[in-house]
Amino acid sequence: MTTLRQMIAQGPPVFAPLVLNPMMARMAERAGARAIYLGGGASGYQSVFTEANLSLTEMAHAGLEIGAACRLPLILDGACGWGDPMHMHRTIPLAETAGFQAIEIEDQILPKRAHHHVGLEHIIPAEEMAAKVKEAVAVRRSADFLIIARTNAIRTDGLDDALRRAELYAQAGADILFVLARKPEELRAVAERFKMPLMFMPPAGGMAASGFAMSDMDALGIRLVVDAQTPMLAMHRAIRDSYAAILQGMADPLVGASIHAENKALQESIGLETLLEVERRTVEK
């Protein structure tokens, strides 16, 4: 099966939507995704908190569950790597062993603060982050495991500092750089500076809300596009509307969907017919 590294090298740009569990992974795969992304922010929201207290082991466990249900390359939002440079010697092997093909590590303080979710960043020294990247590269067991180095420094210190940081992370051996950029001119400046694989994360609403099309990504050197928000918002809206409809006794609790058709789609997502066929051949003769 094609690895994420091969996809990144060969093109076209890879679009990886957010998944949080095996069912979402299956649905993304059926929709045509080539890779998927286990997001920290959305995982934190799912626990009715934030990603600040998510542990490495619980994210690894989520990765194992997803990997058992879906063969797509899975990317781990590794937040701040769960420690300093020394801690990469556990973070990276555990992520690899759990089946992830890439980890995204960013240069925020530990533990992360909730203010990150409203645009206020707390950034560690660039040299410390570069040391994390260097150790992550050194300790990985497979060259196919990708290290994505992220900086949100545009929000705190501007574009020039973000580019300086990214330069250090590239020198430390990062495979992909992710400089958080929301304005088109910022993303173009990043693309002009670095002739290596880049990652882009559109805002909530996906590429339609970004001001760019997927066709623009290749020209800019963007090899990986991750939508970390839209599926979570869509799921939240659908479930919220469904609970309201059920509890209000509305005649359309699926808000326009066919109950029969959706139940059939659900069974297809979990592969129920495959499991039934096994039983027919074995215990249900």
C-alpha positions in Angstrom: 0.0 0.0 0.0 1.3 3.5 -0.8 2.7 5.3 2.2 2.1 8.9 3.1 5.7 9.7 2.3 5.2 8.3 -1.2 2.0 10.3 -1.7 3.7 13.5 -0.6 6.6 12.9 -3.0 4.6 11.8 -6.0 1.6 14.2 -5.8 -1.0 15.5 -6.2 -1.3 17.3 -2.8 -2.9 15.0 -0.2 -6.1 16.2 1.5 -6.5 14.6 5.0 -9.8 15.3 6.8 -10.2 15.1 10.6 -11.3 11.8 12.1 -11.9 11.0 15.7 -12.9 7.3 15.8 -13.0 4.2 13.6 -16.5 5.0 12.1 -15.4 8.5 11.0 -12.2 6.9 9.5 -14.3 4.4 7.5 -16.6 7.1 6.3 -13.7 9.3 5.2 -12.3 6.3 3.3 -15.6 5.6 1.6 -15.8 9.3 0.6 -12.5 9.0 -1.2 -9.9 10.3 1.3 -6.3 9.2 0.7 -5.1 10.0 4.3 -6.7 11.0 7.6 -5.8 13.2 10.6 -6.5 12.5 14.3 -6.8 16.0 15.6 -6.0 17.1 19.1 -8.3 20.1 19.2 -11.3 18.2 18.2 -10.3 15.2 20.4 -10.2 17.6 23.3 -13.6 19.1 22.5 -14.9 15.5 22.2 -13.9 15.0 25.9 -15.8 18.3 26.7 -12.5 19.9 27.6 -9.5 20.9 25.4 -6.5 19.2 24.1 -4.4 20.5 27.1 -4.7 17.3 29.1 -4.9 14.8 26.3 -2.2 12.1 27.0 0.1 10.5 24.5 -1.3 7.1 25.4 -4.9 7.9 24.9 -4.1 9.4 21.4 -2.0 6.3 20.6 -5.0 4.1 21.7 -7.3 6.1 19.4 -4.8 5.6 16.6 -4.8 1.8 17.2 -8.6 1.7 17.1 -8.7 3.7 13.9 -5.9 1.7 12.3 -7.8 -1.5 13.0 -10.8 -0.3 11.0 -9.1 1.7 8.2 -5.9 1.3 6.2 -5.5 4.9 5.2 -2.3 6.6 6.3 -3.1 8.3 9.7 -1.5 11.5 10.9 -1.2 12.3 14.6 -1.7 15.8 15.9 1.1 15.5 18.4 0.4 18.9 20.0 3.8 19.9 21.6 5.2 16.4 21.5 4.3 15.6 25.1 7.5 17.0 26.5 10.9 18.4 25.8 13.6 17.0 23.4 14.3 14.1 25.7 10.7 13.0 25.7 10.7 12.5 22.0 12.4 9.2 22.7 9.1 7.9 23.9 6.7 10.0 21.9 8.0 9.0 18.5 8.4 5.3 19.0 4.9 5.1 20.6 3.3 7.0 17.8 5.1 4.7 15.2 4.1 1.6 17.0 0.5 2.7 17.2 0.4 2.9 13.4 0.7 6.5 12.6 2.7 7.5 9.5 3.3 11.1 10.6 3.3 13.3 13.7 2.7 17.1 13.8 4.6 18.9 16.6 4.2 22.6 17.4 6.2 25.1 19.3 3.8 26.1 22.1 4.3 25.8 25.8 3.3 22.7 27.8 0.7 22.2 28.9 -1.2 24.0 26.2 -3.6 26.7 27.3 -7.2 27.0 26.3 -6.4 30.5 25.0 -4.8 28.7 22.0 -8.4 28.1 20.8 -9.1 31.8 20.6 -5.9 32.7 18.8 -3.6 33.6 21.8 -0.4 31.6 21.5 2.4 31.0 24.0 5.5 30.1 22.1 8.6 28.3 23.4 12.1 29.4 22.2 12.8 28.4 18.6 16.0 26.6 19.6 14.2 24.4 22.0 11.6 23.4 19.3 14.4 22.8 16.8 16.0 20.4 19.4 12.7 18.5 19.6 12.6 18.1 15.9 16.2 16.9 15.7 15.5 14.3 18.4 12.3 13.2 16.8 14.1 12.6 13.5 17.0 10.8 15.2 14.8 8.4 17.2 12.3 7.4 14.5 12.6 3.8 13.5 11.4 4.2 9.9 12.3 6.8 7.4 8.7 6.6 6.2 7.5 8.2 9.4 7.2 11.9 8.8 8.0 14.7 11.2 5.8 17.8 10.6 7.1 20.9 12.4 4.5 23.6 13.1 4.7 27.2 14.2 1.9 29.6 15.0 4.3 32.4 15.6 2.6 34.6 12.9 0.0 35.3 15.6 2.5 36.4 18.2 5.6 37.8 16.5 4.7 38.2 12.8 5.6 36.6 9.6 9.4 37.2 9.7 9.8 35.4 13.1 7.6 32.5 11.8 9.8 32.2 8.8 13.0 32.3 10.9 11.6 29.6 13.2 10.6 27.4 10.2 14.1 27.7 8.8 15.5 26.3 12.0 13.0 23.5 12.1 13.9 22.6 8.5 17.6 22.6 9.3 16.8 20.3 12.3 15.4 17.7 9.8 11.7 18.2 9.6 10.1 16.5 6.6 7.2 18.9 6.3 6.8 22.5 7.5 3.5 23.9 8.7 3.6 27.7 9.2 0.1 28.6 10.3 -1.0 31.2 7.7 -4.5 32.5 7.3 -3.9 35.4 4.8 -3.1 34.4 1.1 -0.1 36.7 1.1 1.3 35.0 4.2 1.0 31.5 2.6 2.6 32.8 -0.6 5.5 34.2 1.4 6.0 30.8 3.1 5.9 29.0 -0.3 8.5 31.4 -1.7 10.9 30.9 1.2 10.8 27.1 1.4 11.3 24.6 -1.5 10.3 21.6 0.6 7.0 19.9 1.4 4.6 22.3 3.2 1.3 21.7 5.1 -1.7 24.0 5.0 -4.7 23.9 7.3 -7.7 25.8 6.0 -10.1 27.5 8.5 -13.4 26.0 9.5 -15.4 25.5 6.3 -12.5 23.8 4.5 -10.9 24.9 1.3 -14.1 26.9 0.3 -13.4 29.2 3.2 -9.7 29.5 2.7 -9.5 31.7 -0.4 -7.6 28.9 -2.2 -8.6 25.9 -4.3 -6.9 22.6 -4.2 -5.5 23.4 -7.6 -3.5 26.3 -6.1 -1.8 24.0 -3.6 0.6 22.2 -6.0 1.9 25.5 -7.4 2.6 26.7 -3.8 4.5 23.6 -2.8 1.7 22.5 -0.4 1.9 18.7 -0.3 -0.5 18.2 2.6 -3.8 19.9 3.4 -5.5 19.0 6.7 -9.1 20.1 7.5 -9.1 19.7 11.3 -12.4 21.5 12.1 -15.2 21.1 9.5 -16.1 17.4 10.2 -16.3 18.2 14.0 -18.6 21.1 13.4 -20.7 19.2 11.0 -21.0 16.3 13.5 -21.8 18.6 16.3 -24.6 20.3 14.3 -26.1 17.1 13.1 -26.2 15.5 16.6 -27.4 18.7 18.3 -30.3 19.0 15.8 -31.2 15.3 16.1 -31.4 15.4 19.9 -33.6 18.5 19.8 -35.9 16.9 17.2 -36.1 13.7 19.3 -36.8 15.4 22.5 -39.4 17.7 21.0 -41.2 14.8 19.4 -40.6 16.2 15.9 -41.7 13.9 13.0 -38.3 14.2 11.3 -35.6 13.4 13.9 -33.0 12.8 11.1 -33.7 16.3 9.7 -34.5 15.4 6.2 -32.6 12.1 5.9 -34.4 8.8 5.2 -34.2 6.6 8.3 -34.1 3.4 6.2 -31.4 4.7 3.9 -29.3 6.1 6.7 -29.5 2.8 8.6 -28.4 1.0 5.5 -25.5 3.5 5.1 -24.6 3.0 8.7 -24.4 -0.8 8.3 -22.3 -0.4 5.2 -19.9 1.9 7.1 -19.3 -0.7 9.7 -19.1 -3.6 7.1 -22.0 -5.5 8.7 -22.6 -7.7 5.6 -19.0 -8.9 5.8 -19.4 -9.9 9.4 -22.8 -11.6 8.7 -21.2 -13.6 5.9 -18.5 -14.9 8.2 -21.2 -16.1 10.6 -23.1 -17.7 7.8 -20.0 -19.7 6.9 -19.2 -20.7 10.5 -21.6 -20.5 13.4 -24.9 -19.8 11.6 -25.0 -22.8 9.3 
